[in-house]
Amino acid sequence: MKELHCKDVGFDCPGIIKAESESEVLQLAAKHAQEAHQVTVTPEMAEQIKPLIHEAV
């Protein structure tokens, strides 16, 4: 299980996106960013976000 903490991307947000794969996390994170923060994740942004995705504890 992989996870991404929204706050690690720079938002003041308690959201944690969890999924089985890095690509699924990125998809869900893009949806969350659009809905919660009105931010469209570009391919360049996705590349910057990838290193922030880690194994869930």
Residue pairs with C-beta under 8 A, 6 or more apart in sequence:
1 18
1 19
1 20
1 55
1 56
2 18
2 19
2 20
2 21
2 22
2 24
2 25
2 53
2 54
2 55
2 56
3 16
3 17
3 18
3 19
3 25
3 53
3 54
3 55
3 56
4 16
4 17
4 25
4 29
4 49
4 52
4 53
4 54
5 15
5 16
5 52
6 13
6 14
6 15
6 16
6 17
6 29
6 32
6 36
7 13
7 14
7 15
8 52
9 29
9 33
9 49
9 52
11 36
11 37
13 36
13 37
15 32
15 36
17 25
17 28
17 29
17 32
18 25
18 56
19 25
19 27
19 28
22 50
22 53
25 53
26 41
26 46
26 49
26 50
26 53
29 41
29 49
30 40
30 41
30 46
33 39
33 40
33 41
34 40
34 41
41 49
